[in-house]
Each structure stands twice: as C-alpha cells, then as structure tokens.
Amino acid sequence: MTISFNERKIRASLPMIRLIQRVLPLSVANWLIKLGVARVKLDDDLIREAVTTNGVSCEWITPKTSPTDKVLLYLHGGGFVYRLTPPHLKIGAYLAQKMGAQTLMVDYRTGPEDPFPAALDDCVTAYLWLREQGFSANNIVVAGDSAGGNLTLTMLMKLRDTGQALPAAAACLSPVADLTPKDDQHRKFKDPLISPETAKFYHQSYLGNNDAHNPLISPVFGSFQGLPPLLVHAGEEELLRNDAKRITSLAQSAGVDVRLEIYPRMWHVWQINLSLPQAIQSLDDIADFFKTHLGPEL
C-alpha cells in the first residue's frame, strides 16, 4: 500500500506521543480523557447512552436503523491505566455502523488503584449483564485492543472455565498477551510508540502483587481449548506483534479457528487513527469477520 499523507503525518507524531506517555501524570491524563469523552459527538444516525451494568460503567452506541438483537462488546486499551477514551468511542461507533449492531463499550476499573482482577471482573460482569438482558451468546461478539485484547482473551477463558456460554467470535487488536518481563526484547527492538519504561509501568500497575504467569493475567500461559473463532491484528513495527503470533500459534494448536493479520509499517493500535487507510482496512475486516459469525436475525 502506498504511504499516504495521513500515515506520514501520524508517524511523525509518534515520538511525541511516546514521550507524553512517560511524563504526563496519570491523574492528569485521565482527567483530560474524561473531559474529552464528554465532548465526543457521534454521527446523527447513532444513539449514545451511558449505562451501568451491574455496577460497571459502560456506554451504549446504537445505530438508529439497525436490529437490536446483536451486540459487540468492546474492551478498550490503554495500558490497564487509562479509562475509556474518545478515539475508542469512535472505533466503537465505526464498528456499530459497519456491522449494523449495537456496541457496548466497557469503562472498566484501572490500575494502579484497582489492579488485577478488577478490570477482568468488570468485563465479565458486563458480558453476563448482556446475557441477563436477553442477548443470546451467539448474537454477541467481543473485541479489544492492547490491554483490551488481553481482557478479551482472559474473559473468554474465565467464562469457559466457569461454564458460561461463550460469544460467537472475538477479535484482538495489538493484544498484550504476556506481562512477564521482556527487557531483552526491548533491547533488540524499539517500539515506535511504547518505551520499555512505559510498558513496565503499565504492566506493574495491573499486576499489583500478583504473578504475571497467571493465565488470567498473561493468556499465553493458559489453555485456548474451546475458545470461539478469533481474529488477531497487529502491526509490523510494534513489539506486541510477537504476542499476536504466540496467541495465533497457541490457538491453532488448540484447534481454534484463528486468523492473524500483520499490517506492514503499522504501529501499536493504529486503528484509533480513523483518517488512516490501514485503520479503515483493519476495522472493515473485523466488522466483516463478525458479521459472518453472528447468529441469524430474530
């Protein structure tokens, strides 16, 4: 694919974003995020509604003319420390429109104030709330980016292990799958967006006093047996492409229907930049994947 003007422009901003993650206090960042979320304006054909799902803060995004029996549960990224952001709301809105389905965005608790298992518990609670509202499991799909990709996989494992009906399919965008130390990998490969210090802070904020080898923290140490079809997207230029490859290999070995796409020249969660052609390409692929797995209309 030809390098677009928008790709060049966004790529030029990555070093500054990398620096901001290191120096901006977390409290200030989440305050700014909260202000930004309140100001997000979606297209007129979408209805946005705040909802509490058995104590968990969420946002409904509903296309006005679409059936209401199908839903995407979206688990945002942000290093386990940032709350639901404006770009994530826009991803959820884009997928809702493209799929013709409702999207429930989960604003789960974050570290370091609320380490594992708070975020995972909130995501499971939101999923079970959807089931309580009458949504069939085969009419629910799940997607998550970065930390949300981790929560997508660990939520599936926890639901399976507790005997719950699993969603129809799941997609992971640049997922974090292994929170054990990777200092040697950072020396060999420089991620254009996330520094080693930032990654270490994110991971420790979620870990708390827990063991990173716990499969519900690092899903590469868990069983993928019986999970629903998976789609995994990662960027060629991000360190976490290795996590994406490991997930795919483990899922294949467990007999899971899984597909991995590595996008040339892309960085971590490039999909938040909707002006980027590769972001639209990725999100359209995810929407099409989900539409093939959702159950028939009621």
Secondary structure as UniProt FT lines:
FT   HELIX           5..23
FT   HELIX           26..39
FT   TURN            44..45
FT   STRAND          46..53
FT   TURN            54..55
FT   STRAND          56..63
FT   TURN            64..65
FT   STRAND          71..75
FT   TURN            79..81
FT   HELIX           86..99
FT   STRAND          102..106
FT   TURN            111..113
FT   TURN            116..117
FT   HELIX           118..132
FT   TURN            133..134
FT   HELIX           137..139
FT   STRAND          140..145
FT   HELIX           147..161
FT   TURN            162..163
FT   STRAND          169..173
FT   HELIX           183..188
FT   HELIX           196..207
FT   TURN            208..209
FT   TURN            212..213
FT   TURN            215..217
FT   HELIX           219..221
FT   TURN            225..226
FT   STRAND          230..235
FT   TURN            236..237
FT   TURN            239..240
FT   HELIX           241..253
FT   TURN            254..255
FT   STRAND          258..263
FT   TURN            264..265
FT   TURN            268..269
FT   HELIX           270..272
FT   TURN            274..275
FT   HELIX           277..293
//
